[in-house]
Amino acid sequence: MTKEVIVEKINDFLIDEFEVDEEEIAPEANLKDALELDSLDFVDLVVAVESNFGVKLVGEDFVNIMTLQDFYDLIERKLA
C-alpha cells in the first residue's frame, strides 16, 4: 500500500467517522488538539485502523505520535 493511499484512507475515516473538518486535516496538525480527539476517540481510532488496515495498535504506539504526519508514518511502519 502506498503512502498516498494510507493518507487518503486515514483522512477519509477521520472525516467520515470522527467528523473532523477537512480543512483541519494537515500533516502538521496536532492529532489530539487540532483534530479535537479525546481518549474515547483514540479507542475508536484504534478500531478504525484495525478495520481499515488490518493492523493492531497498542497504547505504546502512540507515545511519540504528536501530529497527523506521525500517525501516517506509524501506520506505514506497521504495514511494512
N, C-alpha and C positions, 0 to 999 in steps of 0.2 A: 504494500500500500504506500503510495507516495505521500510526501509531506503535505502537498496541496489537498489531497483527499482527506487526510487526517484533520487538517484545519477546517475544511468545509463541513465535515461531519460534526465536529465539535461545535462549531459556530451554529449549525443548524439545530442541534439539540439544545444549546443554550437559549436560542430564540424561541423554539417551539415548546420545550418542556419547562424552562425556567423563566420564560417571559422577559428575557434580557432584551433591551432595546438594541437593535442592530447598530445604532450609532455608538453605543457604549463598547462594542467589541473591537478591540485593537490589541495587537501583540503586547504592548507595554501596559495595558490595563491591569490593575491590581485585581487578582482573581476574587478576593474576598470583598474588598471595599468598593471598587468601581462597579463591579457586577452585582453588588448587594446580595451576596450569598451568605447565608447563615449556616450554623452547624448542621441543621437538618438538610439544607440544600446540598451540603457536601456528601451526606449519605446518599441522597438521590443522584448526585453526580457520579458516585462510585457505581451505582446500579446502572446508570445510563452508559457509562464507559464499558461495563461488562456486557451489556446487551448490544451495544453498537460495535465494539471492537473485540469482544471475547477475551479480554484480559482482566485479571483481578488486581485491584488496588487495595493497599492497606494504609493505615494511618501514617506509617513511616515514609511512604511515598510522597506525602505532602509536606514533609519537614522543610524542604528548600523551595517549595513552589510558591512564588510570590505573584508572578504575572501570568497572564494568559499564554505568553510565549513559553514560559517554564512548563506550563501544563501541556502544551502541544509537544514540547520536547520529551516530556515524561512518557506520553502515550507512544511517541515514535520509538523511544528506547524499549518500552515494554513489548512492542510489536516486532522488534528486531530479532 
